[in-house]
Amino acid sequence: MTKRALISVSNKDGILEFAKELVALDYEILSTGGTKKMLQDNNVPVTAVDEVTKFPEILDGRVKTLNPMIHGGLLGKFDDPSHQAQMNEHGIEPIEIVCVNLYPFVETISKPDVTWDDAIENIDIGGPTMLRSAAKNHQYVTVIVDSNDYAKVLEELKANGSTTIETRKALAAKVFRHTAAYDSYISNYLTEEEFPENLTMTYELKQTLRYGENPHQKAAFYQKRLSSDFSLAYATQLHGKELSYNNIQDGNAALQIVKEFDKPAAVAVKHMNPCGVGTGATIEEAFDKAYEADPTSIFGGIIALNREVDAATAEKLGGIFLEIIIAPSFTDEALEILTKKKNIRLLTINFAQEKKDQFKVVSVEGGLLVQEEDTFGFADADINVVTDRQPTEEELEALKLGWAVVKHVKSNAIVVNDAQMTLGVGAGQMNRVGAAKIALEQAGEKAKGAVLASDAFFPMSDTVEAAAAAGITAIIQPGGSVKDQDSIDKANEFGIAMVFTGVRHFKH
């Protein structure tokens, strides 16, 4: 029986060497299109698929391999007398090896000028069909979709004359993962419904992690294709240890906050909550403010900055223990300073490519929660001053900063700040006045003349009373409680300006 291998690939890396090795092992190579031409041009003996099917390629190449002479050879059981009799009756020869990869659909739709026709023509039909046929019949057929598997297949063929069932099963599983991912990209590209009846998402393994939140938990980091470069998944690590699960979580939280600011800004994060946010005329000044906000909690934290790190800022960053520093770039002098610390992780992110994902996905036991991203900002709010006193210009600037930060603090959330920096953060409390007390206590004397931001409305006036006692002069909150008037009256009593935004920022 002639040994046959069908090769048809769009990614031709390593395929010439693989085909030559198969020929040396007495395989007849079947091929089509560009792959056939490349092999012929390099003096590799090739049999055209249309010689096997006795039917020409038609419809501009849309139909080449969709033929019983091919799929009978892929799906027939080699040791089933009934299958073998039917194959012999129709002159179908078995195909032992299939090496196929698919039209570059994802690469095509990634192009900024892609047309609908280009996208549709790059939906592969024959390739996935051959892969699925061969993978189904993996008890007999070796199917390869990844050039990284060429060497292993050749090694087993040379050693044993065939691949092992364990290898064929593993390769088949990889094929079904690959075709499932391929189809998910196509379905997502074509889908216009916000919440379709089936939600299929594809992520690619970026790295396995040493452990998860705790050392006894296994973990891995997957990245999403067709996503923004403005993400930890597409960061460039310049220095330091491998990122951990918690590093990635905290780094992502820091990025989500720092992207709220156009002016130079620095964000320090611990356990996915900001412990210090600062802005300034320069990135050094912004970091000074972030550090001053909470010099204790920043220890061992993650810093995200939205400007290039210069030498002066690097000297200050290097003076404290930090897990990660994230920035658009580092000057050579800054890198020289910071890389003296062996373990600190230095990451660059393409801030110019910031692109918001439309939906956020969170796993729960047995399912997923999907919601629109919370992109609502101060500029989107229908600002309503509900008190007798209007906020001053400086207070208004401070309220903008507080509203940008409190959105990213775990609920119940309260932020106390001035126009340049956070002064106190109360996160994740079971009642709002408890969050306020934590933030106000952290701010201390600096709360006098500062403002307070709340992620949700005040169910009663106790938070306003606590704010007034600490010296807060302006408050921003969504409003919407049936007892709003109690809080408004209390603010008027203490001469506090209070602004309603009409939108809450719960974060669980």
Secondary structure, 3 states (H helix, E strand, C coil): CCEEEEEECCCCCCHHHHHHHHHHCCEEEEECHHHHHHHHHCCCCCEEHHHHHCCCCECCCCECCCCHHHHHHHHCCCCCHHHHHHHHHHCCCCCCEEEECCCCHHHHHCCCCCCHHHHHHCCCCHHHHHHHHHHHCCCCCEEECCHHHHHHHHHHHHHHCCCCHHHHHHHHHHHHHHHHHHHHHHHHHHCCCCCCCCCCCCCEEEEEECCCCCCCCCEEEEECCCCCCCCHHHCEEEECCCCCHHHHHHHHHHHHHHCCCCCCEEEEEECCEEEEEEECCCHHHHHHHHHHHCCCCCCCEEEEECCCECHHHHHHHCCCCEEEEEECCECHHHHHHHCCCCCCEEEECCHHHCCCCCEEEEEECCEEEEEECCCCCHHHCCCEECCCCCCCHHHHHHHHHHHHHHCCCCCCCEEEECCCEEEEEECCCCCHHHHHHHHHHHHHHHHCCCEEEECCCCCCCHHHHHHHHHCCCEEEECCCCCCHHHHHHHHHHHCCEEEECCCCCCCC
